Amino acid sequence: MSDAAATASPIAPPPASSTTPAVRRGLVKSVLSGDAVILQGQPQNGPPPEWTVYLSNVSAPRLGRRPTDSAPATPDEPYAWEAREFLRGKLVGQFVTFVRDFTATSGRDHGRVYLGGTSPADAENVAEEAVAAGLLEVRQGKITDDYTTKLLELQEQAKASGKGKWSSTPGTIREIRWVIDNPRELVDKYAQKPIDAVIEMVRDGSTVRAFLLPNYEYITLQLSGVRAPSTKNPTSHDSRAEPFSEEAKFFVESRLLQRDVQIILESTSNQNFVGSIIHPKGNIAESLLREGYAKCVDWSIGLCTGGAQKLRDAERQAKEKRVRLWKSYTPAASGYSGDRKAFSAKVVEVVLNDAVVVQKEDGTEMKLHLSSVRLPKETAEDKQPSVGRQFRPLYDVPFMFQAREFLRKRIHGKKVQVQIDYVQPKTDNFPEKTCATIKHGDLNIAEGLISRGLSKVVRHRADDENRSCEYDLLLAAEANAEKGKKGLFADKTAEKKDTLRIQEIAGDVAKSKQFLPYLQRGGRAEGVVEFLSGGSRLRIYIPKETVLITFLLGGINCPKGSRVGPGGVTIGAAEPFADEAAAFTRKLVLQHEVQLEVESTDKNGNFVGYLFVSPDGNTSRGINLSEALVEAGLATLHFTAERSGHYNALLAAENRAKKAKKNIWANYTEEQQQEEVEVQQADTSERKQNYRQVAVTDLAPGALRFSAQNIEDGAKIEKMTSEMRQAIADHPPLAGSYAAKRGDLCVAKFSEDGLWYRAKVESVRQGQAEIVYIDYGNRETVEVAKLAQIPGGFASFPAGVKEYNLALVKLPNEDYVQLTLDAFAQYLYGHSSVFVNSEYKVGTAEYVTVYFDMGNKKVDIGKSLVEEGLALADSRREPRLQTLCNEYKSAEDKARKSRKNIWEYGDFTGNDI
């Protein structure tokens, strides 16, 4: 205590007109300047009363003022800052005694402030100390009393000693940055390092204004991770204070206002800063939460330097105690009634980028959504993909494909750890979702997505506790991604650059033909199986060419499943083992990287060939999917397999499936096996020529295949058909009484003549049946209601027609196919009868050579097509067929040299001679 304080003059009585107490005790809330302070009284059912007092008989240099709309900023007067800081250092947070000397006409109370002691006699007079330090100037009135005389003596001593404003050293004149034009630049400048600061104002419990030292940047700071109730806005008539807002403000003021603290700038929000305030006694945000004066906010909690978990724990304590903001708190139900324990599972499918399908240890599958992860949103611009292709979110929404690929490459086919967090209830637009935190090793998959900017975090309501168990980790990852401008947080130019632009070739015959060479060159093409609609029909993405194709497995017949029509209505019945085949293919190849051997396209623009997958990643041990399906008894050999280099492997696989009686072959008999053995044994003997005369009844579209009756059976078929029609006439069927099913024998009226014929139902869809007339080979589509049950006794007659394929001949490329088929039809229909000889079988398909008589000459139709440059010679391995194969090959060489028809522009096969 100074001598001046020890010899303080007696307290003068207040003027008679004053209504305030002459002596008041209070806590110094803040120092406005070197000669003015704000005092607080005792709290009474809320924040305490406040009053501003001024030191009498002295004046302090004026502090600079911030700019307003009507006035510019003003600078500090010399030593104004030192005077303010002198009082702030002594008084803030201290109890003092204020003795009023007088009340000015403005209503301001002027007097003396005493610090410490039990009475003014043994207390420190703050004004005398400041005058003695040369920081205040004595203001002498008309009457000089003892107190003024004492102050003047102290001032003269300060002048003589050259103290404060009386020294030759200029005082501090702050260069204050009242407005920060670029807040982000300041955040980057300090790089999240602690900055010395003084809190100048508390706007509400979670928002303050402060000076950053020593550069005097004046900032508005929002505490990261928390939000306190808003106080009333004095400039708005409609503004109302939220519950506990004044209490929260007082809580912070009493601890931080005009205290020395450290601030860490973590981010920005509009023109304000977001950060943490570090006080020697702890983090004020944690204290606010613990006392129930604030709640956690998700948008900034990930930025908190001290970590989000401490804030969550503090809030949890307030919830448990149900204090203040949480007085009506009721824990939210998760909606999940199953086992909440963590469990291990294998990922079998990635659904877009926020969900996966996992297979549990008991074999059951479960669809899980990543907790608190939000899909990238499509915009109106995104919904305008390339011309001629429908909108597909996976490829057209920016970064959705990259997100899916991140998940597919990281966890598809791998074991993961699953922690169920909550169940999102069903709504009008969305089904119920089971949400979980999924980890692969130590990596939280959701965090991995978000940290790369490939997804964002769901902003849950403040009272919604159904969220990821590592929610704050996700928020922190998002904040880092935003700071690094990654993925979804990059500028629009980068976003457009990273948007995947694909072509979809499926269903476009012209594009498929044009693109076929690109898939065939360089051996096997690489792709990713995106979707499958059956055991042998897949949609595959080719990354190198950025195209999406529909791919059909070659060399096999796979059971077809039912189709899903508009409104989710199932169309048609699934063939036996169709679902099993689809499940087999899904398990083996869905979302796996595969290799394709593309052989051709079909009439609908789909690509046909063989697919190889390596579940263990070793491409040298790729599994042929066609062969795998056949060996599993879920597909049969198709005659086209004979043309590929995989025929022997496929045939061996089918034989093994038959022997094991797997699935399709469950009812396979020894008699059927013996018959096939005999055919195979015949293949090793000399070629037999046993031509029989047939009458051609129908040609299959798009193939060198036809239906024919044996000439000797013609009369029998006519008689049987006539008797059947009479039976129908005697007992007419009731229209609509017959329920047709796939594989049924029935009767139908042929559209050309309106007469009844025996038919077999091949498929039924939407009231339409595809049938084949088993005595003539014709096919057509008729209404199911027009079919009738076959009369008794007529179903046992064998089919009157057989289907044959032209042996040792292949169709040319698409440009000449129709020319070849027209010539083939002219050969067959140009003669009343032709002769066929069975040469070999592929599965159940029979291949024959065909000739007709022309005078004394026998004309081989297959060889003639090859000689005229209308077809290609096919090769076989059987020794008994080599002579015939050589003849066909010689005919092809002759046509090629003569540049006939398909050879007119040279050798398109790459074997020019």
Secondary structure, 3 states (H helix, E strand, C coil): CCHHHHCCCCCCCCCCCCCCCCEEEEEEEEEEECCEEEEECCCCCCCCCEEEEEECCEECCCCCCCCCCCCCCCCCCCCHHHHHHHHHHHHCCCEEEEEEEEECCCCCEEEEEEECCCCHHHCEEHHHHHHHCCCCEECCCCCCCHHHHHHHHHHHHHHHHCCHHHCCCCCCCCCCECCCCCHHHHHHHHCCCCEEEEEEEEEECCEEEEEECCCCEEEEEEECCEECCCCCCCCCCCCCCCCCHHHHHHHHHHHHCCCEEEEEEEEEECCEEEEEEEECCEEHHHHHHHCCCCEECHHHHCCCCCCHHHHHHHHHHHHHHCCHHHCCCCCCCCCCCCCCCCEEEEEEEEECCCEEEEECCCCCEEEEEECCEECCCCCCCCCCCCCCCCCCHHHHCCCHHHHHHHHHHHHCCCEEEEEEEEEECCCCCCCCEEEEEEEECCEEHHHHHHHCCCCEECCCCCCCCCCCCCHHHHHHHHHHHHHCCCHHHCCHHHHHHHCCCCEECCCCHHHHHHHHHHHHCCCCEEEEEEEECCCCEEEEEECCCCEEEEEEECCEECCCCCEECHHHCEECCCCCCHHHHHHHHHHHHCCCEEEEEEEEECCCCCEEEEEEECCCCCHHHCEEHHHHHHHCCCCEECHHHHHCCCHHHHHHHHHHHHHHCCHHHCCCCHHHHHHHHHHHHHHCCCCCCCCEEEEEEEECCCCCEEEEEEHHHHHHHHHHHHHHHHHHHHCCCCCCCCCCCCCCEEEEECCCCCCEEEEEEEEEECCEEEEECCCCCCEEEEEHHHCEECCCCCCCCCCCCEEEEECCEECCCHHHHHHHHHHHHHHHHCCCCEEEEEEEEECCEEEEEEEEEECCEEEEHHHHHHHCCCCEECCCCCHHHHHHHHHHHHHHHHHHHCCCHHHCCCCCCCCCC
